[in-house]
Amino acid sequence: MLEGEDSCYSNIDYCCDKSQITQSRLVKNLEPVKNVGCGYRNIEIAETASNQSQFGEFPWMVAVFHKSEGGSKHFYKCGGSLIHPAVVLTAAHCVTAAGSYKIRAGEWDSQSTQELYQHQDRDVVRKVVHENYDRRNLQYDIALLFLNLRVDLASHINVVCLPPPGTETTSGSCFVSGWGQKEFDKNETEHILKKVKVSPMPKLECHRRFRKTRLKASRFHLHQSFMCAGGEEGEDACTGDGGGPLVCQMAGTERFQQVGIVSWGLGCATKDVPGAYADVAFLRNWIDKKMIGTSGRPYVV
């Protein structure tokens, strides 16, 4: 549960310091990692048509919180993904504001104190935003958050794989996850981590689809730092899902790799209108460069 929610703005706001809270959590000790390596999704029961994820299904998923300068409380800002026990991948637009940031790994139901295993909170001690990030058009919408302490990997907390540099994903079983709004312009967020199955879209087709919208001006061009997915009515990321991962199953394996970071869209889940994501494969060399000095690259298969 994300404490202090009665006085917060959404289901997932974290408003109180831990010293102010009496924990009522009845949980087991951490269960060791089941599968060694990145990208293993946890499916304990048969999948249904529901958009609710299972507990620990996406063990790399984290919530990012922000506290403004002079503020006393942290509020939910965005999603992110664990690519190293001490590093979170998210969108640049999520972390450009001044102030402090925290992340939470292992969260699932923000309104429950009875989850099977505990979440883990960590402070962000350094944030690295892409040097070419442009807040006007969200090009190069990527950032890394370096944590004060490593998270303890467990069955419900683990790292995601990243694709090789320069590759393009145009098919496969893909999911986007987050605690964002259910519908555009409706301030109703999810308290259980949601998942939406989407299909990746070739960049040329994405460019064509966007030109049929209000972006139809001939000067619009999908920047190379973006990739696209979705376009099915009712199936999309939405407000509050920014920074979260778009993951696709790697061919011939049970592993998933993060191909995109939720960046922007025109509304939510509009028919024939895809969502735009920061292209992780295009930006992979930048990630590797910024990870120099960090022990290992656990996001590599």
N, C-alpha and C positions, 0 to 999 in steps of 0.2 A: 504494500500500500504506500502511496505517496502522501506523507503525513501533512496535516494541516489543511486538507482540501476544503473544509467547510468555509474557510475564509479566502479561498483562492478563486481564480478566474476559470479554471477548467478542471476536468477530472484528474489531470496528471500534474497539477502544480505542486511544488514542494516548497512550503512556506515557512517551515519552522526549523530552527537549529536542533540537532539531535539532543542537545542538553535539555531541551524543553519537552521532550517526548518520553513517555513511558512505553516501552515496546510491549505489545501484547501478542507478538508473533509466535505461533506454535508451529515450528518447522523442524525438519530433520537437518542434520549436519550436511555439509556439501557432499554430493555424490561425485566420485571421481569421473573424469572425462571418459566417455564410452569409446569414442573413436579418436585415435591420435591423429592429429593433422587438422587442416583448415576445412571449412565448408560443409561439415556434416549437419544436415537438418534432422531434427528429432520428430519422428512421427510414431506416436504410441498407439493410436487407434486409426481405423479406416477414415479416410478423408470424406468430408461431406460438402454440400454446396454452400455451407456457411462461410462467411468471411472472417469469422473469429479464428484466430490461430490457437493451436494447442500450447499448453505450458511448455516453455523451452524449445518450441519448434524452430525458432530462428535464434540460436544462442549468441549470435554476433550482434543482435539488436541492442542499441543503447538509447536512453533518453538524455538529451542535453538541456541543462538548466542555466539560466542567466540571472545575475543579480546586478542591478545598475549601480553606478558609483553613488555612494551615500545611502544606498538601499539596505534594508535589513533582511530581505527575503529573496529566495531564488524562485523563479517561475519557469515552467516548461517553455522551451523555445523551439526545439527541433528534434529530429531523430538523428541517428548516427550509427556507425558500425565499428566493431572491434576488429582491427587488422593486426594487432599486436597486444599482448597483455597490458602495455602501457601507452597505447596509441589508438585514437579514435579517428575515423574518417567521416567527414561531414561536408555540408555545403558552406561556401564562404559567406553567403548571405545570412547564415545563421549566427555568425560569430564576429561580425564586424563592430558591434556596439561596444562601447567602453564598459568596464565593470569586470566582474569575476564570473567564471563558469564552473559548473560541476557536471559530471556524467553519472548515470546510473545504469549498471549492467545487471541483467537477470530479472528485470521487471516484466510483469505480464498483465496482471489485473491491478489497476491503480486504485481500486476501491476495496481491496481485500487485504486482510492481515494473515490470511490462512494459506498462502501459496506454499507449495511443496518445499521449496528451498529459498533461502534468503537472496535478496538482491545485494549488490555491492555499490557503494557510492565512492567516487574519487574526485579530488579537486583537479582542475586543469591548471597546470603551472606555466604552460607555454602554448600559444596557438600560432600556427603558421598558415597564412592565407596566400593563395597563389599571387605572385607578383603582378600578373596581368588581369586579375579579377576586375571587372567593370560593373559597378552596382547599377548602372543605367540599363544594361542589356544582359547582365548576369553571365557574360562570357567568362570562362575559366572559373566556374563556380565550385571551387574545391578548397578544403582546408583540412589540416591535421591538428588534433588536440593531443598534447603530451601531458600525461597524468603524473600526479605526485607519487603514486604507488602503483605497482602492477596489480591488476585484478587477479584473483585466484581462479584459474580455469576450473570448470566443473562441467557436469553433464548439461547444465542449462546456460553456461557462459563459456563461449569459445570464439575463435577467430574465423573470419570468412576468407575465402581464397580470392585472389585478384587475377584478372586475365592477363595474358602476355601483352606487351606493348604493341599497339598498332593493329590489333585484331578487331573484327567487327562481328557482333552477334546479331543474326537476323532470324533466328528460329530457336525453338527449345521451350522447355517448361520453365517459366519465369514468374517471380512473385515480387511485389512491392509491399512493404509492411510499415505500420506506423500507428500512432494514437491520434491522428488528425481528425478533422471534421468528417461527418458522414456525408454531408451535402454542401455544395458551395453556398456561401452567404448565410448559412445556418450555424449559429454558434453552439453546436452540439457535437462534442467530441466523443471518441471511443474511450471507454475505460479498460476494455480488454484489447490487447494488441490485435489489430486487424491485419489481414492479408488479402491481397487482391491478385488474382492470376491475370497476367497480361502477356501480350505477344510483342517481342521486339520488332521494330520496323526499320527497313533499310532507309538510309539517310535521304536518298533521292525521293522516295515515296513520302517521307515525313515532310520534306521541303514542299512537295506538291500539295499535301493535305493542308499545311498551314497557309499556303497561298490562296486557298479557297475560303479562308476565314477573314476576319477583319484585318489580318496581316497581309492581305492580297496585293498590297502595293508592290510593284515590280522590283523595288529595291530590297525587299525582304530576302534574306539568304540565311539558311540555317548554318550557324557558325560551326567550324570543325570541332570545337570543344564540347558539342552536344551530340547526344544520340536520342532516339525516340522509342516509345513503346505505348501500347494501348490503342485507343481509338474505338473501343467497344462501348456502347452505351451502358452506364452504370458500373463500369470497371475502370478505376483510375485512382491515383493518389489524390489527396485534396489538401486544403489549408491545414497546416500543422504537421503535415508529413514531410515537409522540406528537410533535406539533409539525410533522409533515410535511404536505405539501400534497395536497389533493384538487383535481384539475384537470379541467375539462370543456371539450370543443371548442366554440368559438364558432360559432354557426350561419352557414353560408355562407363560412367561412374555414378556413384550416389552423392557425389560432392556438388556443391554450388559455388559459383564465383560471382562476385559483385561486378556487374557490367555498367551500372549507372548510379548516380546520386540524384535524388529527387530535387529538381531545380525550379521549373516553372510550367505553367499551363494556361489555357484559356478556359476559365471555369473549371469544373470537375466532371469527368466521366461523360463528356458530350460526344454523341455519336460522330464517328469519322474524324474526331480531333484528338490526336495523340498527346501524350505528355512529354515534356522535354527534360532530359536528364544530363547531368555532367557525364561525359564519356570517360569512364575509368581507364579503358585500354589506351585511349589517346593521351591521357594524363599520367599513365603508369610510370614513365621515366621520371616525371617530376616527383611522384611519390617516393620512388627508390632513392632519388637524390636527397630528399629531405629526411629520409630514414637513416642515412649514413650516421654512424655513431650509436645507433640503437642496436641492441643485441639481437641479431638474427632477423630473418624475414619469414615469419611463420605463415604469411599469406601466399607463399609460393608452394605449389604442389610438388 
